[in-house]
Amino acid sequence: MTETVDSTLVEAPRAVAVLSYLATRLVDGPEQVRIETSPSRNGVKLSLSVAPEDMGKVIGRRGRIAQSIRSVVRAAGAREGVDVSVDIVD
């Protein structure tokens, strides 16, 4: 697993670690999981990209898995006092 972090200062390391853990456990190709961070107006935006064939595993039926991932990562960010949002990128 390779973690790509854009900003030099990661404001939510726990949230990044949680997202990385969840994503690598869900997909068949964990080495293709990429997480990029960027500041947003409210906090930190995490962009998750996975292999195209693993996209369905991360999104789930009707987006249920994606929504669950967002909830858990948002809670991890809240423990650090940071508002975190997760975008799943094609």
BANU-167574 format. One line per 2 residues: for each residue x, y, z of N, C-alpha, C. Coordinates in steps of 0.2 Angstrom, whole numbers, plus 5000, padded with zeros to 4 digits. Each point is the difference from the previous one (the first is absolute). Example, Ala and Ser with C-alpha at 12.3 -4.5 7.8 and 13.67 -1.06 7.14 Angstrom:
BEGIN
5066:4972:5039:4996:5006:5000:5004:5006:5000 | 4998:5005:4996:5004:5006:5001:4996:5005:5003
//
This chain:
BEGIN
5004:4994:5000:4996:5006:5000:5004:5006:5000 | 4999:5005:4996:5004:5006:4999:4995:5006:5002
5002:5004:5004:4996:5006:5002:5003:5006:4997 | 4996:5003:4996:5002:5006:4997:4997:5006:5004
5004:5005:5003:4998:5005:5003:5002:5006:4997 | 4995:5005:4998:5002:5006:4996:5002:5005:5005
4997:5002:5005:5002:5005:5004:5006:4998:5004 | 5004:5005:5002:5006:4999:5004:4998:4999:5007
4994:5003:5002:4998:4999:5007:4993:4996:5000 | 5000:4994:5003:4994:4996:5000:4997:5002:5007
4994:5003:4999:4997:5002:5006:4996:4994:5004 | 4999:4995:4997:4996:4994:5002:5003:4994:4999
5006:4998:5003:5003:4994:4999:4996:4994:5002 | 4996:5000:5005:4996:4995:5002:4995:4998:4995
4997:5005:4997:4994:4999:4995:5004:4997:4994 | 5006:5002:4998:5003:4998:4994:5002:4992:5002
5002:4999:5006:5001:4993:5001:4994:4995:5000 | 4995:5003:5003:4993:4996:5000:4998:4999:4993
5000:5005:4995:4998:4999:4993:5005:4995:4997 | 5006:5001:5001:5005:4995:4997:4999:4993:5002
4998:4999:5006:4999:4993:5003:4994:4997:4997 | 4994:5004:5000:4994:4998:4997:5000:4998:4993
5004:5005:4996:5000:4999:4993:5004:4994:4998 | 5006:4999:5003:5004:4994:4998:4997:4994:5002
4996:4999:5005:4997:4994:5002:4994:4998:4995 | 4997:5005:4997:4994:4999:4996:5002:4998:4993
5006:5002:4997:5001:4999:4993:5005:4994:4999 | 5000:4998:4994:5004:4994:4998:5007:5002:4998
5001:5007:4998:5007:5002:4999:5001:5006:5005 | 5002:4998:5006:5002:5006:5005:5006:5004:4998
5004:4998:4996:5006:5004:4998:4998:5005:4995 | 4994:5000:4998:4997:5006:4995:4996:5005:5004
5000:4999:5006:4996:5005:5004:5004:5007:5001 | 4997:5005:4998:5003:5007:5001:4996:5004:5004
5003:5004:5005:4996:5005:5003:5004:5007:5000 | 4996:5005:4998:5003:5006:4999:4996:5005:5005
5004:5004:5003:4997:5005:5005:5000:5007:4997 | 4995:5004:5001:5000:5007:4998:4996:5004:5005
5002:5006:5002:4996:5004:5004:4993:5002:4997 | 4995:5000:5004:4994:5002:4997:4998:5006:5005
4994:5003:4998:4998:5006:5004:4998:4998:5007 | 4998:4994:5001:4998:4998:5007:5005:4996:5004
5005:4997:4996:5005:4995:5003:5004:4997:4995 | 5000:4994:5000:5004:4996:4995:4996:4996:4996
5002:4999:4993:4996:4996:4995:5005:4995:4999 | 4998:4993:5000:5004:4994:4998:4997:4998:4994
5004:4999:4995:4998:4997:4994:5003:4993:4999 | 4995:4995:4999:5002:4993:5000:5000:4998:4993
5005:4997:4997:4999:4997:4994:5003:4992:5000 | 4996:4996:4997:5002:4993:5000:5000:4998:4993
5002:4993:4998:5000:4998:4994:4993:4999:4997 | 4999:5001:4994:4993:5000:4997:4996:4994:5002
5003:4994:5000:4996:4994:5001:4998:5000:5007 | 5003:5004:5005:4998:5000:5007:4996:5005:5002
4998:5004:4995:4995:5006:5002:4994:4998:5003 | 4997:4994:4997:4993:4998:5003:5001:4997:5007
5006:4998:5002:5000:4997:5006:5001:5006:5005 | 5002:5006:4998:5001:5005:5005:4993:5004:5000
4997:5000:4995:4993:5004:5000:4995:4996:5002 | 4999:4994:4999:4995:4995:5002:4993:5001:4997
4996:4996:5002:4993:5001:4997:4997:5006:5002 | 4997:5004:4996:4997:5007:5001:5004:5004:5004
5007:4999:5000:5005:5005:5004:5000:4999:5007 | 4998:4994:5002:4999:4999:5008:5007:4999:5003
5005:4997:4996:5007:4999:5003:5003:5007:5000 | 4999:5003:4995:5004:5007:4999:4997:5005:5006
4994:4999:5001:4997:5005:5005:5002:4997:5007 | 5001:4994:5001:5003:4997:5007:5007:5003:5000
5004:4999:4995:5007:5002:5000:5000:5008:5002 | 4996:5004:4997:5000:5007:5001:4998:5001:5008
4996:4997:5002:4998:5001:5007:5005:4998:5005 | 5004:4994:4999:5005:4998:5005:5006:5005:4999
5002:5002:4994:5005:5004:4999:4999:5007:5003 | 4993:5003:5000:4998:5006:5002:5001:5000:5008
4998:4994:5003:5000:4999:5007:5008:5000:5003 | 5004:4997:4996:5007:5000:5001:5003:5007:5000
4998:5004:4995:5002:5007:5000:4997:5004:5005 | 4994:4999:5003:4997:5003:5005:5004:4999:5007
5003:4994:5000:5004:4999:5006:5006:5005:5000 | 5002:5002:4995:5006:5004:4999:4998:5008:5000
4993:5001:5000:4998:5006:4999:5000:5003:4993 | 5000:4996:4995:5000:5002:4993:4994:4998:4997
4997:5004:4996:4994:4998:4995:5003:4997:4994 | 4999:4993:4999:5003:4996:4994:4994:4998:4996
5002:5001:4993:4995:4997:4995:5004:4996:4996 | 4997:4995:4997:5003:4995:4996:4996:5000:4993
5005:5000:4995:4997:5000:4993:5003:4994:4997 | 4996:4996:4996:5003:4994:4997:5000:5002:4993
5007:5000:4997:5001:5002:4993:5001:4994:4996 | 4998:5002:4993:5000:4994:4995:5007:4999:4998
//
